[in-house]
Amino acid sequence: MSEANIVQLATAFTGSIGFALLFNVPVQRLMAAGFGGLLGWAVYLLLGIWYPGDVLRFFAASVSFTLYAECLARLRKTPSTVFLVPAAIPLVPGASLYRSMRFTVDGAWMDFTNQIIYTLFLASAIAGGIVCGMTLVHVAEKLLRMRKSSPATPPGR
C-alpha cells in the first residue's frame, strides 16, 4: 500500500470523526463512525485497482459503508444515521462541485455542463448505494423474521 493511500485512509477516518463531532455523535460511537468513512474510502481505493471509473466505485463504497452502518446500528442499538452520515462524508464530491462552479464563474458553459452532469452522477451513485444497502439489510431482516416465525416442519415430511 502506497504512502498516499495511507494518508487518504487516515484523512477519511479523521474527517468522518470530525463530522461526527459536528453532528453530536456520542463519544463512545466516534471511532465506529470514523471507521465507516475509512471503510467506504478503502473500498473506493481498492476498486480503483481494477476499475478506473468513479461512479461505480462511489456506488460500491456507498453500499459498503451503508451495510456497515446498518449492521452496527443494530448491534449497538443506535440509529443508523449516527454511523451513516459521517461515513458518507469522504465521498461527497466537493472537488467536482467546486470545478462546476468555477466553470460557471469563468463562463465556460460547456465545461460546466459536462462537470455538473458528472457531479450529479457521483451524487446519484452515493444515494443509490445507500438505498441499495439499506434495502439489502431490510430484506434480510424480513427474511430472518419470517424464518423464525414460520412453524418448523416435522422430520420425515
Protein Blocks (a to p, Z undefined) as FASTA:
>chain_A
ZZklmmmmmmmmmmmmmmmmmnopafklmmmmmmmmmmmmmmmmmmmmmombfklmmmmm
mmmmmmmmmmmmmmnopafklmmmmmmmmmpcfklmmmmmmmmmnopaklmmmmmmmmmm
mmmmmmmmmmmmmmmmmmmmmmmmmmmmpccddehZZ
